[in-house]
């Protein structure tokens, strides 16, 4: 294998066949984790009702989330949305993000190889803390509307 490059999302450089196989493993693991995660979400008393109010096509939502995570982990360009915006106005608080993170950690650990699970849980933890804090600030009286 070649040395890692300095490009975003860079990891070890593979030949085309190795890279395709590694990407396929990651994509399959992402899909499995997301399916398991949303099974947990739908059964959860705290955050399940919020998701049920806004997600009407679970298969489409899972595909969108797979595109999001594929971009975050592999640098693909399938997702180009604004992931924070749909969460504004849902009334989610830090305890919702804590539960979201706990369920994502469980799903990742159940379905992914350990290094990948650890990586995606770390990314989700950062996201959870940042988004939870930002949404709580926006919920304060007199808070500016998001751009």
WOMO-V799049 format. One line per field, one symbol per residue. psi: psi as a letter, one per 20 degrees, with the letter a starting at -180 (. if undefined). burial: 1 if it has 16 or more other C-alpha atoms within 10 Angstrom, else 0. Layout:
# WOMO-V799049
psi = ???
burial = ???
This chain:
# WOMO-V799049
psi = qrqqrjqqjqaqprrggggggggggggghgggggggghggghiphgighgghhhoinhghgggghggghhghgijrkhpkanhggiipjikqahhghggggghggggghhiqqghgggghhgghgggggggggghhghiqpjqqqq.
burial = 000000000000000000000000011011111111110110000011011000000000010111111111110000100000000100010101101111111111101100011001100110010011011001100000000
